[in-house]
Amino acid sequence: MYRRRIVALAATTLLALAACGDDKAATPTTVAPLDTVPAIPDSVVDGGNVEDTMVEDTMVEDTMVEDTMVEDTVDEGSALTGEVVPGAGIGTEFCDVNTELNETPSPLDDSEPTPEALNEYFSTTFAEMFARFAAAAPADMLDEVTVLGQGMDAFTEVLAANDWNIEGAFSDPALEAVMTNSDFEEAGSRVDSYCGMES
């Protein structure tokens, strides 16, 4: 689905912004002289061998693996759990509009899209196509269409908040939630599979 253009443009734009950042003068790194490096206290050394206390409880014990590494980062799970039969939607209006969304020329195809072109496209052209896409969605694609609609709404809101300036949008932290949303990417892939398209 259309998200592929956004992801591709995001990568290009972020690389360009990174290149601009590399042009700035680098800040020298100061390395402390050897004679200022603190010595190992005598209490840590026993007969020339480092005591067990350096590794014992502090480096490995429960804190590295126990609850902190896994529990807080577990994904609550995706809502996109239904089975998708590849190609099942070929020939339907839903998949015809999906093809239209993928193939209709867009300002994102340009290396430097203008704010005026982005505003016109997302406020009118894309909005009308997506409305037809959503209206034609079969029951087993409703979750995917909902996720895609929410993602595109969020993307458009960030563009509008940055006066439709693409570089401003892609440097806006608010866009991170859209670009890192695995459900958004998965929803588009599932729609493409349903319509017999390669993602």
Secondary structure by P-SEA (a helix, b strand, c coil): ccaaaaaaaaaaaaaaaaaaaaaccccbbbbcccccccccccccccccccccccccccccccccccccccccccccccccccccccccccccaaaaaaaaaaccccccccccccaaaaaaaaacaaaaaaaaaaaaccccaaaaaaaaaaaaaaaaaaaaaacccaaaaaaccccccccccaaaaaaaaaaaaaacccc
